[in-house]
Amino acid sequence: MKTLSLNGTWKYRLNDGKKYRDIQVPSNWYLQGLNHSGKVYYQKKFEISTQKDKDYYLIFKGVDYFCKVKLNGRLIGEHEGYFQEFSFHITDILKDCENLLEVEVDSPLESVDIWPNKKGLIKGIFNHHDTRPGSWDPEYGQDRNTGGIWNGVLIEEKSKICIDKNIKVSPLLLRDGRARLDIDILLDNNDFPQEIEIKLEISGIGFKKNCKINKKIFLSSGKNHIHLVKTIDKPKLWTTWDRGEPYLYNLRCKILNLAKERLDEESVRFGIREIKVDDRWNWYLNGKRFFPRGTNFIPTQWLSEYDNKMIVRDIRMLKEANVNAVRVHAHINRQEFYDACDEAGILVWQDFPLQWSYEETDEFAQNAVSQIEDMIDQFYNHPSIVVWCCQNEPSFNRHTLDPLLYMTAKAKDSTRYIDIASDFAYHPYPGWYRTNYFEFYSIPGAPFISEFGAQALPNLETMREMMKEDELWPPKWPVWAYHDFQYDPTFNVAQIDMGNSLEEFIENSQNYQAKLLKYAIENYRKNKYSKVTGIFQFMFVDNWNAITWSVVDYFRRPKKAYDVLKTVYQPVLIGVDLDREKVNLNKTNSFPNIWIVNDTLDKYENVYAEIGLFKDKEIIMDKRIEIDYIPADNVKYFSNSLLSEGFKNLNLKEKGKYVIKIKLLDSRGKIISKNFYKIEVV
């Protein structure tokens, strides 16, 4: 199979009669300096040498949002949707000389009559969200449009008989320890009816495992659906990085004619794993209960910039923060990101790109059904994806559209959990939109929490790249609001002190976010399985230069809460029930219990804890506690009776700030987990 890439320099113009200018493809046009909503007209001239016994397909890997495609003056097709790969059969239109490809791309500004409550574009956070340019403001919330030919364009040469669309591999774990693979292949026969041979080879990636299927099949003209089954002995299962190895397989499919000539060949990567979620939201991965330590993830507003370098960096930062699951929040990312999650052993909760409210028409419902089917087809083989979610925080659509999407997804994919919506009830925001963060003690949003958090300003360097100096201090609040800053929760709920400078405001803001996340996550995790079955903090990284709930800014500079996330998301976490930040001088303050959360499948024996109280670098008191046994995948509490009288009473004689440091170590002195708590004596 030969391919011709059409990536590179194209020509474009707006609907203004002006001459064509240069633009790079792939790109979102905003990143090319074109701040525009509406239609852009693209042109690309190319030459190709064709063969009479071959077929040719023009493939677009991603166009945002509507497009009409002409080749040599003939309309060859139209498409709607920003994330799909789509193609056109162009054999009869190509010339063996210069060809002219014309693409009209339309990424419109939705009218104020329909935006934001009756939206018609299925773009999720790319045209309505409180973390995008302009936030959800009616005037500015659609700024910095994401339109464009954002992914690659190519021409593929194929035989008259070829593989159409992705091969789908559906794994099923059997009770006897084997795995059954249901393999679905769609063949396109543009020739006469005939017999062909299919050869499948399944091999382990990075480990030895090989098996083959050879089968002769008679094809009629047109589309032919082929279903094959293969049972794998002793399969190596895909799992998360904190539970084992994310083993992957490669399936290579060859099609040959009876003369043994190869007609087509495709390879797909897949993993063997099983995901189940019960009625109480308990997750089971490969038959074993599993606790997602997750985060919401929106890495960019403009997918063309999200290259392999950025993806590798984000995956590294996610794993370093001990995250084992991401919720791809109200958008669909590019294939390379899901490939990276497959390889890294990070679970994916995948949202369909519906955010808040949409029009309620039959036409929109039909379009949404078609696009959710596209999502499932296109990303089906990624073992990291374990959940399809139909909508984020719906309003009236929850009663009409969402049940339809739920039934569609259930019928399309029986191997994953389908969530009808990630709803407000699972998105508690104590300490940001209401009360204070000590409300997390009561476990709001249980049993499964898919959003929680607080905003924090990014670092000073990032703030200075975000705004002009006279907008930074004293703050020009409309400019800050455009960059997603929320004034009322910051000052009236969180009651964050601005201080006397931008530097002080940044410090206070980041300290608050860090404290909230630490308190919330520890309370959720120590109630693992008894009250809580999984958590997804909101959110990991900014998708543009903004002030949001992220723990990492747009330039991938960590806020203070990133290190907190790294601590409280340790697979094994030791901690104490410290329910206050201040204690009284010369008063008895009962020291709380110690607890250990173990998310791994390993039990620990003959380990010990070290706990110390520090003022500056001086050790005020310390204690070693022997621990005989920590069960796998469980929570264990220890009474404060194991502590010395000094620790139990915390009767301190000097005012000031103290730090409690606690470690869990194995018999050789290797640290398994460590944690800290700041207290102030007043």
C-alpha positions as MATLAB code, in Angstrom:
seq = 'MKTLSLNGTWKYRLNDGKKYRDIQVPSNWYLQGLNHSGKVYYQKKFEISTQKDKDYYLIFKGVDYFCKVKLNGRLIGEHEGYFQEFSFHITDILKDCENLLEVEVDSPLESVDIWPNKKGLIKGIFNHHDTRPGSWDPEYGQDRNTGGIWNGVLIEEKSKICIDKNIKVSPLLLRDGRARLDIDILLDNNDFPQEIEIKLEISGIGFKKNCKINKKIFLSSGKNHIHLVKTIDKPKLWTTWDRGEPYLYNLRCKILNLAKERLDEESVRFGIREIKVDDRWNWYLNGKRFFPRGTNFIPTQWLSEYDNKMIVRDIRMLKEANVNAVRVHAHINRQEFYDACDEAGILVWQDFPLQWSYEETDEFAQNAVSQIEDMIDQFYNHPSIVVWCCQNEPSFNRHTLDPLLYMTAKAKDSTRYIDIASDFAYHPYPGWYRTNYFEFYSIPGAPFISEFGAQALPNLETMREMMKEDELWPPKWPVWAYHDFQYDPTFNVAQIDMGNSLEEFIENSQNYQAKLLKYAIENYRKNKYSKVTGIFQFMFVDNWNAITWSVVDYFRRPKKAYDVLKTVYQPVLIGVDLDREKVNLNKTNSFPNIWIVNDTLDKYENVYAEIGLFKDKEIIMDKRIEIDYIPADNVKYFSNSLLSEGFKNLNLKEKGKYVIKIKLLDSRGKIISKNFYKIEVV';
ca = [
       0.000    0.000    0.000;
       1.430    3.320   -1.097;
       0.578    6.696    0.396;
       1.082   10.274   -0.712;
       1.144   12.853    2.072;
      -0.501   16.160    1.261;
       0.760   17.798    4.455;
       2.768   20.976    4.138;
       2.088   24.380    2.639;
      -1.419   24.951    1.305;
      -3.173   28.089    0.082;
      -6.129   29.673    1.832;
      -8.415   32.668    1.605;
     -11.370   34.014    3.533;
     -14.714   34.869    1.964;
     -13.488   38.374    1.237;
     -12.338   38.110   -2.360;
      -8.697   38.616   -1.427;
      -5.917   36.531   -2.922;
      -4.804   33.207   -1.517;
      -2.129   33.163    1.193;
       0.059   30.362    2.544;
      -1.023   28.211    5.492;
       0.419   25.057    6.985;
      -1.599   21.849    7.054;
      -2.155   20.290    9.497;
      -2.961   23.190   11.802;
      -5.757   24.921   13.632;
      -5.933   28.226   11.834;
      -5.762   30.225   15.078;
      -2.236   28.889   15.620;
      -1.352   30.190   12.149;
      -2.297   33.721   13.188;
      -5.844   33.586   11.842;
      -8.259   34.579   14.615;
     -11.419   33.820   12.674;
     -14.806   32.123   12.996;
     -16.619   30.965    9.893;
     -15.464   29.693    6.521;
     -11.922   29.309    5.236;
     -11.213   28.139    1.670;
      -8.186   25.876    1.200;
      -6.380   24.806   -1.981;
      -3.657   22.247   -2.613;
      -2.124   21.299   -5.955;
      -0.391   17.929   -6.268;
       0.780   15.378   -8.805;
       0.397   11.624   -8.610;
       1.084    8.636  -10.846;
      -1.836    6.178  -10.843;
      -2.252    2.544  -11.868;
      -5.333    1.171  -13.618;
      -5.678   -1.888  -11.372;
      -5.617    0.170   -8.163;
      -8.102    2.263   -6.224;
      -7.331    5.612   -4.591;
      -8.734    7.182   -1.440;
      -8.407   10.727   -0.136;
      -8.147   10.575    3.663;
      -8.626   13.386    6.170;
      -7.540   12.544    9.704;
      -9.315   15.495   11.306;
     -11.118   18.664   10.187;
     -12.867   21.100   12.541;
     -15.825   21.358   11.919;
     -17.856   21.270    8.634;
     -16.124   20.685    5.326;
     -16.923   20.361    1.628;
     -14.308   18.735   -0.586;
     -13.779   19.223   -4.310;
     -11.209   17.485   -6.488;
     -10.532   18.857   -9.957;
     -13.711   20.906   -9.781;
     -16.007   18.045   -8.736;
     -17.687   17.884   -5.329;
     -16.638   14.537   -3.869;
     -18.207   14.795   -0.429;
     -19.013   16.624    2.776;
     -18.376   15.932    6.437;
     -19.416   17.215    9.866;
     -17.515   16.648   13.119;
     -14.123   17.696   14.417;
     -12.573   14.410   15.612;
     -13.317   11.812   12.935;
     -11.050   10.366   10.287;
     -12.962   10.183    6.993;
     -12.221    9.335    3.373;
     -13.475    9.628   -0.217;
     -13.056    7.245   -3.139;
     -11.340    9.332   -5.832;
     -10.102    6.780   -8.399;
     -12.229    8.107  -11.254;
     -11.383   11.776  -10.577;
      -7.587   11.686  -10.221;
      -5.402   12.830  -13.109;
      -1.920   11.625  -13.997;
      -0.826   15.243  -13.991;
      -1.549   18.193  -11.746;
      -4.617   17.855   -9.519;
      -6.420   20.602   -7.614;
      -7.876   19.820   -4.190;
     -10.256   22.424   -2.721;
     -11.598   22.226    0.822;
     -14.142   24.602    2.317;
     -13.883   24.446    6.124;
     -16.537   26.081    8.272;
     -16.103   26.485   12.027;
     -18.860   28.982   12.743;
     -19.613   31.299   15.603;
     -22.923   30.080   16.983;
     -25.612   32.742   17.213;
     -26.447   34.287   20.586;
     -29.973   33.004   19.946;
     -28.748   29.420   20.408;
     -25.413   29.700   22.240;
     -24.912   28.575   24.934;
     -28.224   26.864   25.813;
     -29.212   25.406   22.439;
     -25.853   24.654   20.860;
     -25.745   22.725   17.599;
     -22.025   21.966   17.216;
     -20.721   18.767   18.802;
     -17.415   20.201   20.004;
     -17.652   19.967   23.793;
     -15.069   22.161   25.517;
     -13.821   23.486   22.180;
     -16.703   25.941   21.926;
     -18.185   26.170   25.441;
     -16.408   25.730   28.772;
     -15.211   27.668   31.781;
     -11.552   26.822   31.053;
     -11.409   28.028   27.428;
     -10.714   31.544   26.092;
     -13.403   33.889   27.367;
     -14.722   31.282   29.801;
     -18.506   30.829   29.386;
     -19.114   34.542   28.846;
     -21.909   35.083   26.259;
     -19.846   37.698   24.405;
     -16.374   36.133   24.498;
     -16.908   32.427   25.221;
     -16.407   31.329   21.588;
     -13.184   33.319   21.059;
     -10.021   31.901   19.465;
     -11.853   29.444   17.248;
     -10.460   25.912   16.950;
     -11.333   25.483   13.244;
      -9.039   24.114   10.579;
      -7.594   21.041    8.908;
      -5.922   20.135   12.182;
      -4.707   16.634   11.309;
      -3.017   14.990    8.356;
      -4.261   14.642    4.768;
      -3.095   11.839    2.473;
      -3.932    9.730   -0.537;
      -3.817    5.945   -0.213;
      -3.349    3.533   -3.094;
      -5.163    0.234   -2.536;
      -6.077   -2.927   -4.388;
      -9.591   -3.439   -5.706;
     -10.136   -5.688   -2.699;
      -9.072   -3.970    0.504;
      -9.680   -3.633    4.218;
     -12.228   -0.908    4.943;
     -12.088    0.919    8.278;
     -10.446   -0.379   11.434;
     -10.272   -4.029   12.341;
     -12.046   -4.443   15.679;
     -10.758   -6.830   18.334;
     -13.076   -7.632   21.261;
     -11.420   -9.576   24.111;
     -13.340  -11.762   26.557;
     -11.709  -13.385   29.598;
     -12.877  -16.975   30.057;
     -13.288  -18.738   33.383;
     -10.555  -21.252   32.580;
      -7.922  -18.496   32.299;
      -7.942  -18.244   28.511;
      -9.084  -15.271   26.464;
     -11.371  -15.301   23.448;
     -10.831  -12.721   20.743;
     -13.753  -11.757   18.510;
     -12.252  -10.178   15.408;
     -14.399   -8.131   13.031;
     -13.073   -7.156    9.602;
     -14.855   -5.150    6.920;
     -13.612   -5.870    3.398;
     -14.412   -3.715    0.381;
     -14.588   -5.627   -2.908;
     -14.591   -3.261   -5.881;
     -13.942   -6.211   -8.202;
     -15.945   -9.269   -9.292;
     -17.100  -11.891   -6.719;
     -14.224  -14.227   -5.875;
     -12.535  -16.338   -3.241;
      -9.703  -14.839   -1.211;
      -7.543  -15.949    1.702;
      -7.271  -14.066    4.994;
      -4.154  -14.545    7.107;
      -4.093  -13.235   10.663;
      -1.008  -13.214   12.852;
      -1.274  -12.209   16.510;
       1.973  -11.446   18.321;
       2.932  -10.053   21.695;
       4.669   -6.674   21.766;
       7.821   -7.033   23.847;
       7.098  -10.656   24.772;
       6.834  -13.960   22.933;
       3.319  -14.905   21.991;
       2.334  -15.870   18.466;
      -0.733  -17.451   16.938;
      -2.211  -17.509   13.454;
      -5.504  -17.858   11.622;
      -5.728  -18.792    7.928;
      -9.122  -18.879    6.259;
     -10.487  -18.891    2.710;
     -13.568  -16.754    2.194;
     -15.806  -16.075   -0.783;
     -16.420  -12.364   -1.284;
     -19.384  -10.841   -3.027;
     -18.995   -7.469   -4.682;
     -19.294   -4.507   -2.315;
     -18.971   -4.594    1.469;
     -18.223   -7.897    3.208;
     -18.247   -8.306    6.988;
     -15.962  -11.057    8.269;
     -16.126  -12.382   11.836;
     -13.344  -14.598   13.182;
     -12.709  -16.054   16.637;
      -9.408  -16.997   18.252;
      -8.778  -18.327   21.757;
      -5.512  -17.368   23.465;
      -3.957  -19.632   26.086;
      -2.368  -17.957   29.106;
      -2.904  -14.412   27.841;
      -0.859  -11.565   29.227;
      -3.361   -8.987   30.406;
      -3.270   -5.231   30.019;
      -3.463   -3.445   33.359;
      -2.541   -0.127   34.926;
       1.066    0.758   35.716;
       0.492    0.455   39.485;
      -1.006   -3.034   39.154;
       1.445   -4.668   36.763;
       2.417   -4.351   33.101;
       0.202   -2.930   30.330;
       0.811   -5.806   27.911;
      -0.129   -5.138   24.286;
      -0.596   -7.325   21.222;
      -0.318   -6.680   17.501;
      -2.710   -8.175   14.977;
      -1.577   -8.225   11.361;
      -4.182   -8.998    8.721;
      -3.188   -9.967    5.166;
      -5.550  -10.517    2.251;
      -4.319  -12.667   -0.629;
      -5.871  -13.830   -3.877;
      -5.736  -17.478   -4.856;
      -2.456  -16.823   -6.676;
      -0.996  -15.868   -3.253;
      -0.599  -12.230   -4.318;
      -1.056   -9.781   -1.475;
      -4.054   -7.536   -1.991;
      -3.979   -5.552    1.245;
      -2.492   -5.564    4.728;
      -3.384   -3.746    7.948;
      -2.090   -3.942   11.502;
      -3.881   -2.958   14.696;
      -2.705   -2.897   18.274;
      -4.917   -4.101   21.105;
      -4.825   -5.294   24.679;
      -6.579   -8.080   26.521;
      -8.415   -6.831   29.595;
     -11.829   -6.846   31.196;
     -13.576   -3.892   32.832;
     -16.765   -4.101   34.864;
     -18.562   -1.510   36.973;
     -21.317   -2.723   39.285;
     -24.483   -0.960   40.463;
     -22.602    0.587   43.407;
     -19.897    2.005   41.142;
     -17.275   -0.530   42.206;
     -14.745   -0.945   39.403;
     -13.243   -4.336   38.537;
     -10.222   -4.580   36.256;
      -9.481   -8.128   35.099;
     -11.766   -9.472   37.819;
     -10.110   -7.579   40.668;
     -11.517   -4.541   42.395;
      -9.805   -1.330   41.341;
      -9.746    2.237   42.683;
      -9.182    4.983   40.059;
      -6.917    7.781   41.279;
      -7.908   10.039   38.440;
      -7.753   13.537   37.053;
      -9.728   15.453   34.430;
      -7.648   16.110   31.346;
      -7.881   18.837   28.679;
      -4.327   19.307   27.360;
      -4.984   21.941   24.680;
      -7.628   23.971   22.865;
      -5.913   23.329   19.521;
      -5.244   19.665   18.777;
      -2.777   20.331   15.961;
      -0.207   21.548   18.498;
      -0.548   18.460   20.679;
       2.419   16.621   19.203;
       4.302   13.563   20.429;
       6.723   15.682   22.453;
       3.850   17.236   24.423;
       2.101   13.891   24.812;
       5.226   12.182   26.158;
       5.754   15.010   28.645;
       2.143   14.898   29.843;
       2.184   11.126   30.285;
       5.417   11.402   32.270;
       3.945   14.107   34.507;
       0.758   12.085   35.027;
       2.690    9.009   36.117;
       5.027   11.049   38.313;
       1.900   12.398   40.013;
       0.817    8.770   40.614;
      -2.299    9.176   38.463;
      -3.627    5.849   37.184;
      -6.691    7.149   35.303;
      -7.654   10.212   33.276;
     -11.046   11.522   32.335;
     -10.722   13.046   28.861;
     -13.073   15.831   29.762;
     -15.872   16.695   27.297;
     -13.731   16.283   24.184;
     -12.036   13.621   22.086;
      -8.283   13.804   21.721;
      -5.994   12.555   18.972;
      -5.093    8.880   18.455;
      -1.505    9.370   19.599;
      -2.633   10.318   23.096;
      -4.620    7.099   23.509;
      -1.676    5.119   22.113;
       0.473    6.670   24.837;
      -2.078    5.781   27.540;
      -2.152    2.201   26.231;
       1.621    2.000   26.550;
       1.812    3.759   29.919;
      -0.924    1.757   31.627;
      -3.220    4.727   32.308;
      -6.969    4.107   32.258;
      -9.157    6.457   30.221;
     -12.687    7.595   30.979;
     -13.718    9.000   27.603;
     -16.366   11.700   27.392;
     -18.384   12.279   24.248;
     -17.963   15.995   23.373;
     -21.259   17.282   24.745;
     -20.880   20.011   27.376;
     -23.917   21.466   29.161;
     -26.929   22.249   26.898;
     -27.809   21.512   23.246;
     -30.759   21.935   20.942;
     -33.557   19.404   21.214;
     -34.363   18.498   17.622;
     -34.557   15.183   15.809;
     -31.822   16.347   13.450;
     -29.405   17.059   16.290;
     -30.199   13.767   18.015;
     -29.547   11.856   14.782;
     -26.259   13.698   14.312;
     -25.184   12.970   17.907;
     -26.029    9.277   17.519;
     -23.944    9.089   14.347;
     -20.996   10.847   15.957;
     -20.996    8.748   19.143;
     -20.883    5.680   16.898;
     -17.918    7.251   15.082;
     -16.132    7.770   18.401;
     -16.586    4.160   19.454;
     -15.532    2.796   16.049;
     -12.464    4.997   15.759;
     -11.038    4.368   19.241;
     -12.391    0.872   19.848;
      -9.109   -1.034   20.073;
      -7.527    1.079   22.812;
      -7.420   -1.071   25.967;
      -6.848    2.044   28.065;
     -10.366    3.310   27.260;
     -12.735    1.629   29.712;
     -15.677    4.075   29.896;
     -17.745    5.899   27.292;
     -19.640    8.810   28.878;
     -22.461   10.373   26.860;
     -22.508   13.957   28.206;
     -21.011   16.242   30.828;
     -23.368   18.111   33.167;
     -26.506   18.030   30.989;
     -29.584   20.108   31.635;
     -32.806   19.257   29.756;
     -30.912   16.898   27.397;
     -30.664   14.374   30.244;
     -34.278   13.299   29.681;
     -34.283   12.981   25.885;
     -30.910   12.933   24.146;
     -28.782   11.180   26.775;
     -30.919    8.004   27.046;
     -30.740    7.696   23.258;
     -26.952    8.051   23.262;
     -26.706    5.577   26.139;
     -28.688    2.928   24.254;
     -26.650    3.561   21.105;
     -23.343    3.140   22.920;
     -24.541    0.019   24.774;
     -25.544   -1.583   21.491;
     -22.273   -0.570   19.847;
     -19.850   -1.729   22.557;
     -20.561   -4.429   25.131;
     -16.951   -4.566   26.361;
     -16.943   -1.224   28.220;
     -18.943    0.588   30.848;
     -21.357    3.193   29.460;
     -22.175    6.182   31.674;
     -25.249    8.140   30.651;
     -23.793   11.415   31.989;
     -21.213   12.786   34.378;
     -23.681   14.789   36.407;
     -23.588   17.638   38.910;
     -24.301   15.218   41.776;
     -20.849   13.683   41.267;
     -19.107   17.063   41.036;
     -18.869   18.441   44.593;
     -17.018   21.711   45.063;
     -16.873   22.488   48.803;
     -14.436   25.297   49.430;
     -14.954   26.694   45.949;
     -18.629   27.071   45.099;
     -19.999   26.528   48.623;
     -19.154   26.296   52.339;
     -15.522   25.349   53.070;
     -13.295   22.448   52.182;
     -13.746   20.758   55.576;
     -17.072   19.585   54.116;
     -15.029   16.925   52.298;
     -15.002   15.141   55.661;
     -18.619   14.126   54.954;
     -17.610   12.563   51.604;
     -19.747   14.655   49.206;
     -20.459   13.189   45.779;
     -19.951    9.597   46.931;
     -19.582    6.905   45.854;
     -17.894    7.973   42.614;
     -16.575   11.522   42.350;
     -15.733   12.639   38.812;
     -14.923   16.310   39.593;
     -13.722   18.350   42.576;
     -11.103   21.030   43.144;
     -10.315   24.739   43.333;
      -8.668   27.330   41.125;
      -5.135   28.594   41.687;
      -3.066   31.239   39.959;
      -0.141   29.886   37.945;
       3.443   30.934   38.632;
       4.629   34.524   38.182;
       6.432   33.767   34.914;
       3.248   32.335   33.437;
       1.127   35.247   34.667;
       3.491   37.689   32.971;
       3.164   35.771   29.709;
      -0.617   35.843   30.098;
      -1.254   39.570   30.576;
       0.330   42.983   30.330;
       1.950   44.407   33.460;
      -0.758   47.046   33.935;
      -3.399   44.293   33.788;
      -1.671   42.132   36.385;
      -1.408   44.516   39.347;
      -3.611   45.988   40.437;
      -5.728   43.353   38.698;
      -7.917   44.391   35.787;
     -10.700   42.004   36.663;
     -12.369   41.841   33.199;
      -9.045   40.689   31.719;
      -8.596   38.160   34.509;
     -12.151   36.905   33.945;
     -11.404   36.463   30.235;
      -8.566   34.182   31.351;
     -11.090   32.155   33.395;
     -10.410   33.632   36.842;
     -13.472   33.346   39.101;
     -13.719   36.349   41.419;
     -16.646   35.387   43.640;
     -15.476   31.889   44.686;
     -11.927   33.158   45.195;
     -12.804   35.913   47.636;
     -16.266   35.113   48.992;
     -16.110   31.318   49.375;
     -12.431   30.378   49.553;
     -11.678   33.767   51.147;
      -8.180   33.824   49.694;
      -6.161   36.855   50.783;
      -4.813   38.884   47.846;
      -1.933   40.193   49.905;
      -0.038   43.300   48.876;
       1.471   42.061   45.619;
       0.906   39.650   42.776;
       3.584   37.389   44.247;
       1.683   37.187   47.542;
      -1.597   36.522   45.733;
      -0.006   33.663   43.782;
       1.440   32.197   46.989;
      -1.861   32.386   48.870;
      -3.867   31.049   45.936;
      -1.609   28.057   45.351;
      -1.419   27.287   49.069;
      -5.206   27.205   49.261;
      -5.588   24.863   46.286;
      -2.900   22.562   47.682;
      -4.555   22.376   51.113;
      -8.007   21.748   49.643;
      -6.832   18.925   47.395;
      -4.819   17.277   50.151;
      -7.724   17.350   52.583;
     -10.280   16.210   49.999;
      -8.256   13.380   48.487;
      -7.115   11.965   51.819;
     -10.704   11.900   53.066;
     -11.879   10.205   49.893;
      -9.067    7.656   49.828;
      -9.246    6.570   53.451;
     -12.950    5.796   52.795;
     -12.013    3.597   49.850;
     -14.640    0.951   49.073;
     -16.598    1.636   52.283;
     -17.994    4.906   50.892;
     -15.892    5.841   47.852;
     -15.099    3.781   44.752;
     -13.031    6.242   42.697;
     -12.074    9.897   42.270;
     -11.170   12.248   39.428;
      -9.668   15.573   40.557;
     -10.494   18.608   38.396;
      -8.155   19.240   36.653;
      -4.594   18.371   35.591;
      -3.351   20.886   33.027;
      -4.463   24.124   31.382;
      -5.565   23.989   27.744;
      -4.478   27.603   27.133;
      -2.728   30.277   29.189;
      -5.351   30.736   31.896;
      -6.221   30.742   35.603;
      -8.113   27.524   36.300;
      -8.442   24.466   38.524;
      -5.301   22.894   37.021;
      -2.275   21.745   39.015;
      -0.023   22.274   35.968;
      -0.231   25.381   33.793;
      -0.343   25.619   29.992;
       3.464   25.744   29.771;
       3.624   22.622   31.985;
       4.964   24.546   34.982;
       3.655   22.843   38.134;
       1.711   24.655   40.808;
       2.197   23.680   44.456;
      -0.763   21.310   44.266;
       1.083   19.153   41.726;
       3.485   17.991   44.441;
       0.524   17.483   46.762;
      -1.172   15.323   44.125;
       2.050   13.343   43.803;
       1.955   12.714   47.562;
      -1.722   11.945   48.138;
      -1.976    9.777   44.994;
       0.817    7.401   46.045;
      -0.383    3.815   45.430;
       0.376    3.161   49.099;
      -0.441    6.202   51.232;
       0.182    6.601   54.949;
      -1.533    9.432   56.798;
      -3.161   10.677   59.971;
      -6.654   11.948   60.767;
      -5.555   15.498   61.404;
      -8.817   17.422   61.323;
      -7.434   20.836   62.253;
      -4.619   23.083   61.121;
      -4.165   24.935   64.428;
      -3.676   23.636   67.994;
      -3.607   25.519   71.268;
      -0.470   26.355   73.217;
      -0.054   24.388   76.483;
      -3.291   22.521   75.825;
      -3.785   18.785   75.392;
      -4.614   18.111   71.735;
      -5.480   14.465   71.189;
      -3.436   13.086   68.301;
      -5.569   11.215   65.772;
      -5.318    7.721   64.385;
      -2.865    6.632   61.711;
      -4.154    4.999   58.531;
      -2.647    3.304   55.492;
      -4.356    3.006   52.102;
      -2.986    0.261   49.859;
      -4.165    0.355   46.227;
      -1.711   -2.310   45.070;
      -2.268   -6.054   44.829;
       0.671   -6.656   47.180;
       0.351   -7.269   50.889;
       3.055   -5.887   53.164;
       4.493   -7.712   56.167;
       7.013   -6.691   58.817;
       7.013   -3.013   57.918;
       7.245   -0.020   60.193;
       6.259    3.630   60.370;
       8.381    6.559   61.463;
       6.606    9.673   62.677;
       8.323   12.899   63.625;
       7.344   16.399   64.701;
       9.591   19.145   63.353;
       9.923   22.870   64.008;
      12.082   24.277   61.258;
      14.694   21.487   61.022;
      14.651   20.594   64.717;
      13.106   17.280   65.730;
      10.733   17.928   68.617;
       9.723   14.291   69.032;
       9.756   11.091   66.998;
       8.458    7.547   67.208;
       8.872    4.212   65.398;
       5.820    1.961   65.113;
       6.103   -1.704   64.122;
       3.407   -2.913   61.726;
       3.048   -6.632   61.195;
       0.653   -6.704   58.232;
      -0.983   -4.460   55.628;
      -3.568   -6.229   53.435;
      -3.573   -5.842   49.661;
      -6.018   -3.366   48.117;
      -7.444   -2.206   51.406;
      -7.376    0.402   54.181;
      -5.947   -0.224   57.639;
      -6.291    1.991   60.717;
      -3.979    2.084   63.721;
      -4.937    3.463   67.116;
      -3.001    6.374   68.562;
      -2.291    4.116   71.542;
       0.783    3.023   69.587;
       2.210    6.510   69.997;
       4.135    7.957   72.911;
       2.342   10.187   75.409;
       4.005   13.263   73.898;
       2.562   12.543   70.483;
      -0.858   11.540   71.756;
      -1.260   14.782   73.650;
       0.629   17.182   71.371;
       1.012   19.478   74.369;
       3.410   21.984   72.836;
       5.121   24.759   74.790;
       6.106   27.120   71.990;
       4.059   28.967   69.416;
       4.933   28.628   65.764;
       4.613   26.454   62.693;
       5.326   22.734   62.902;
       5.405   19.855   60.427;
       4.429   16.262   61.151;
       6.306   13.900   58.848;
       5.331   10.265   58.583;
       6.917    7.452   56.570;
       6.161    3.806   55.890;
       9.256    1.635   55.360;
       9.938   -2.018   54.643;
      12.246   -4.224   56.709;
      15.275   -3.034   54.709;
      14.493    0.613   55.353;
      13.178    1.346   51.847;
      10.463    4.008   51.834;
       7.086    2.690   50.683;
       5.135    5.882   51.379;
       5.656    9.271   52.963;
       3.365   12.133   53.928;
       3.357   15.395   55.851;
       1.019   17.709   57.763;
       1.473   21.357   58.654;
       0.120   22.609   61.974;
       0.359   25.910   63.763;
       0.492   26.349   67.543;
      -1.403   29.465   68.639;
];
